[in-house]
Amino acid sequence: MLKKIIINFWNPCTAIFRYVQMLGRLDNTHIINVVDNAKKWEYNHNGNDYSWKFKNSKFNTLLPLISHKNLTDYLK
């Protein structure tokens, strides 16, 4: 059976995050959370967390392949 991967960029206090958590309960579904601020993610949630490489969010936006190298390596 095909495995479904959901990449979630939304914080736990949003409605989209709750919807992603509901979809994550389906069979063969895996959630990947891209964590931008660790304090916002201090919430019980499903999936694997990958954080940004740089502290400054401007660099993370301008250099997405470098800032998410651990995530891109995992997806390959």
TAGI-V31602 format. One record per pair of residues at least 12 apart in sequence whose C-alpha atoms are under 6 Angstrom apart, sorted by the first residue. I is the first residue (numbers start at 1). J is the second residue. D is the distance in Angstrom with one decimal. If there is no record, write none. Layout:
BEGIN
I_J_D, I_J_D
END
This chain:
BEGIN
3_28_4.9, 3_29_5.9, 4_29_4.6, 5_29_5.8, 5_30_4.8, 5_31_5.9, 6_31_4.8, 7_32_4.8, 8_32_6.0, 8_33_4.8, 9_34_5.2, 31_47_4.5, 32_47_5.4, 32_48_5.0, 33_48_5.9, 33_49_4.7, 34_50_5.0, 34_51_5.8, 35_50_5.8, 35_51_4.7, 52_67_5.6, 53_67_4.6
END
